[in-house]
Amino acid sequence: MSLLECPTPIVAAPMAGGPTTPELVAAVAGAGGLGFVAAGYLSADTLADRVAATRSAVSAAGGGDRYGVNLFVPEQRDVDAAAVRAYADRIAPDAERLGVTLDPEAALAAATDDDWGAKVELLVSDPVPVVSLTFGLPDRGDIARLQRAGSRVLATVTTADEARRAAAAGVDGLVVQGPGAGGHSATYDPTREIELMSTVPLVHEMRSVVDLPVVAAGGVAEADDVLDLLVAGAEAVQVGTLLLRADEAGTAATHRAALADPAFRDPTRVATTLTRSFTGRPARALRNDFVAAHDEAAPPAYPALHHLTRPMRQAASAAGDPHRLHLWAGTGFRAARDAPAAEIVAELTARL
C-alpha cells in the first residue's frame, strides 16, 4: 500500500479513554494491519509513555513500524459558559444518583487545548510513522513539522469541503469517516446536522474532489463492507467498534457488557444515535436513558461537557450502570464479539 505500507488493509481506529491499548495496536499490526495510539485526553508525558509501550509491543508482535498516533485538534470555538452551567443543573439528578456532584466551573477551566503544543513537540522529537488528525486542521506549520520529522500526516474528514481544506493544508492522505462510525464524529463543525449514510458514496465523493489516498471508516460490520470500501477506492478500512470486545481492548466492563446486552441489540429498536449529551460534540453511541432524556438540551460545548460529565461517567462505569455512561458504538456494533483482534482482522479480510 502506498500510504500506510501494510500488507493487510485494516486499521485499528484510535479509541480514546481506554479501549485502545498497546496490546490492541500490536495485535492488529501483528496481523498485518496498522493501529493508532489514541492521544486524546492524555498529557504529553503520558503519551510519550504510551508511544514507547506501543512501539515495543508492536515490535515484539512482528508488526514492524505499523503504528501511529492520533491527535485531537483543539477546538477553535468559544464555549458558552452559561449553557454549560444550565446543562449541569439539568443533569445534576443523574449524577447525584451515583453520588457525584458536578462542577461546571472546573469543567470550563479544564476546557484547554489537550496539550497540543507539547504533543506536537514530542512527535517532532520522537517521530512515529503516521500521525492522524481529528476534529479539524491545525496550523499548516505543525503539519509540515510533523512531515519533516518523518511522519505521514492524515486528516480525518467527513465532507467534501473538509477534504478540500485538508488537501490545501498539505496532508498526505485522508481518513474518510462516514456517519455510521462509533464515537465522536470528526466533523469540523460540531453544530451541523449529520445525516446517516453509507461510507461508500462518501469515499467516491472524496476521491472526485481531491487527489489523495483514502482510508475509509464507519459502519463496517463484515468482510463484505471492507471489500465494498476497497472497491470504492479506499486503500484501507479503519474499524473501531468491531474491536471494542477484542481480547486486547481496554474497553470498560460496563461498556463491553452493554454491547452484548440483548436490550440494546434488539433489532426492533433504534440502537445507536449521534448525540452531544455526554461531551458537547456529536458522537455515535448506544441510545440509553441519559441520551433519551438530555440529547436535545445538550449545548455544542466540547470539551467542557466532556469534563463536566466525566466524573458521572466514571462512577456509572464502576457501578455497572449503562444508562449514565457514554456507550460509544457504530452502526455495525451487533457484529462485535469477544475474540482475539487477529481473528477479527482475519474475518474482515476473508473476501480479499
N, C-alpha and C positions, 0 to 999 in steps of 0.2 A: 504493500500500500504506500502511495506517495506521501501521504500526510502523517500517518501515525506509525507506519512501518511495523505493523504487527501481522502475523500470519492468520490470525482469527479475527474477523471484523466485528468484534464485540467489545464495547467499552462499558466499564462499570461506572455508573453515574456517581458524582460526588454527593454524598448524603450527609449533611452537617448534623451535628447534635448527637452523634453516637453510632448510627448504623454503619458508616464506613470505618473500617479498621485496617491497620496494616496487613492483617491476615487475609481480609477480603480482597484487597488490592493484589496481594501476592498470589492468591488462588486464581484470580482471573488472568493475571499476567502469566502464571504458570500454565494456564490452559491456552495460551497464545493470544489473549486479548490485552487490553490496557485498562488500568484503573486510575482513579484520581483520589488524591488526598483532599478531603473537604476542609478548606481553611476557614470557612465562615465561622464566626464567633470565637475562634481561637486567638490567643495572643501570639505575637511573632515568636516569642520564646517557645511556647507550646508547639507552634507549627514547626519550628526547627527540630524539635524532638520527634514529632510525628513523621516528618520527612526522613529523618535518619532511620527511624524504625522501619518505615515502609521500604526505603532503599535496601536495607539489609534483608527484609523478608522477601522482597521481590527477587533479589539475587539468589537467596537460598532456594527459592522455588523454581529457579531456572528461567525466570522471566526477563532476563537481560535488563534493559532500561525502559521497560514498558510501564511507565507510571508518569503521573503528572500531578499538578496542584491546581485546584480551583479556587479563585478569589472572588469575593463579593465586592463589586464596585460600589463605593459609597453613594448613598442617595444624595441627590442634588436639591431636593425639595425641602422647604421648611416644614416642620411639624406643627400642627395646630394643637397647642398645649391645652387649650380649653376643651377641645374634643377628646383628648386623651383622658383628661380628668373626668369628664362626663361619662365616658365609657367605663372608667374604673368604678364609678358609682354604680353603673348598671350591672356589672358582672360581679360586684363585691359579694353578693349572697352565694354565688357558686364557689368562690374562693373560701369563704367562711365555712362552708360545709366540709372543707378539707383542712380547716384550722389555719388558713393563710390570710394574712392581712395585706392587701395590695398597697403599693406605694407609687402613685403616679409621678411624684417629684423625682424619685430615684430613677424611675424608668426614663423620664425625659432627660435626666442628666447622663444616663448611660447611652443615649442615642448618638453615638460618636461615629467615626469613620471606619470602625472594625480594624483599627491598627494598620490601615492601608499602607502608609508610607514605610513603616518598619517591615511589613511583609514583602514589599517590593525590594527593599534593600537586601533582605535575606535572600530572595530568589535571584538577585543580581550577583551577590557574593557567593552563593552556593546554588548554582543553576540546576533546574530539573529539565527533563526532555520536553515536556509540554506544560503550558500554563493556559487554563481556560478562564474566561471572564463571565460573570453572571450579574445581571441587573443593570447593565449599561456599559458605557465605554469610558475608560479613564483618559487622562491627558495622553496625547499621541507620544509624548516623550517617554512615558512609562512603558508603553508598548514597545517602542524602539529599544529602550534599555534592556528589557527582557529578551528581545530578539538578539541584540548584540552579545548578551551573555550566553547565548546558545539555545534558548528555548523557542519552540514553535508556539505561537500565541493564537488561541482560538477564541472567538467571540460567540456567546450564546445569543441567538436571535429568535424572534417569534413572528416577525412581519417582514415584508419586502423592504419597507423603509429602513428598518433596523439593519437589514443585511447590507443595503447600500451604504449606510453610515459606517458600518463595521469595515467594509471594503475600503472606504475612503480613509479610514484611520490606519490602514496598513496591516491588518491582521493576516495571518497565514491561512486561516480556514474558519469555518462556521460550525457551530453546534446548532442545528435547526430543531427547536423544541416545539412540538405540537401541543395543543391544549389538553391532550389526554394524559400528559406526564404527571406523575405524582410529585408532591411537594411544591415548592414555590415556582410560580411562573417566572421566567426570566424577562418578561416584558419590560421595556424601558419606561412605560407609562403605567404605573400600578393603579391608575384610576379608570383605565379603559375597560369596557365590557369585552370579555373574551368568549367567543362562541366555540362550542365543541365541533371539531372537525378532525378528519384523519390527517396524519402527518405526511402521507404520500403526496397529496396535492401541494402541500406546503413546500416539500422538497423540490417538486417540479417548478414551483413559482420562484424559489430562491435561486435555483440554477439558471433560470431565464433572465434574472436581473443582475447577477454578479458572477464572475468567473473565478470562483474559489471552491476548493474541495469542501465537502459537507459530511458531517456526522449527524445522523438523524436520531431523534429521541421523541418518545411519547406514545403511549397506547400500545406498547408491544406486549403481546400475550403468548405468542407461539412462534415456531420456526417460519411459518408462512408470512408472518408480519415482518420478520427480518428479511426474508427473501424479497418481499414486495418493496421494501425501502431501498435495498441494494439495487434492484432493477430500476427504481425511480431515479437512481443516480447518486445515492449516498455511498461513501467509501466505507463507512462503519455504522453500526447501530448502537446507541447508548441505552442501557437498561438500568433501572434503579429498583422499581417496585418488585420485580421478579427476584431480586437479590435480598430483599428485606428479611426473608425467612431462611436465607442461606446459613449453613452451619457457622461460617466465619463472620457473619454480620454481627454488629453490636446493637442490634435493634432491641429496645426495651421490651421486657417480657409482656407488659400490658399491651403494647402496640402489636407485638408478634401474635399474641393470642387473639386480638381483635381481627387481624387479617384472616384468621381461620374460623372465626365465630360465625355460625350459621345465621345469626341475627343480622349480621352485616352482609353476608354473602347471598342472602335471599334474592333470587333473580327478579322478583316482582317489585322490589323497592329501588328507589334511586340511591345507589350505593355510594357514589363519590360526587363531590361537588367542589367547585372553586370557591374558596371562602377567604375573607380578610379577618375573620373573627378572632384568630389567635395571634396574628403578627402584624396586621395592618397592611399586608401585601397579599395579593391573590395567590392561593396555594390549593392544590387539589388534595382533598382528604376524604376519608370516610365520613358520611353525614351522621354525626352523633347529636346528642341532645344540645350540647353547647352551640354547635353550628346552627341548628334549627332555631334556637332561641335568640341568637345575637348577631348572626351574619349581616343582616340588613342594617344594623345600627353601627357596625364597626367602621371607624374612620380610616382613610388611607394614610396611616401614620406609622409606617415602618421606619426604623426598627424600634420605636418607642413602645408599640404594642407588644412586640416580641419580648422586650424586657419587662413590661407590665405583667403579662400573663405567665411568664416563665416560672415563678415560684408555685403558682397554682398547678401548672402542668407537671412540674416535678413531683408535687405532692400527689397528684392524681396517678401518675405512673407508679409511684411507690405503693399507693393504696389499692392498685388494681382497678382503678375507676376509668373505663374507656370513654366516658361521656364528658370529661373535662380535660381531655388530652388531645393533642394535635395528631391525629391518626393519618399521617401523610400516606397517600396511596393513589396510583394511577388507575386508569380505567381497566387495565388488564390484571388487577390485583387478584382476581379469583384464581388465576393460573399460578400464583406464587405458592411455593411449597417448601417444606423442610427438606433440604438436600445439600450436599457439598456444592460450592459455587462452580467447580469444574464440571460437575454433572449438569448443572443448569446451562452453562455455556455450551456444552456438547449438544444438549437438546435443542437449543436455539439455532445451532448451525447445522442441524441434521439434514436440511434440504439443500445445502450448498455443495 
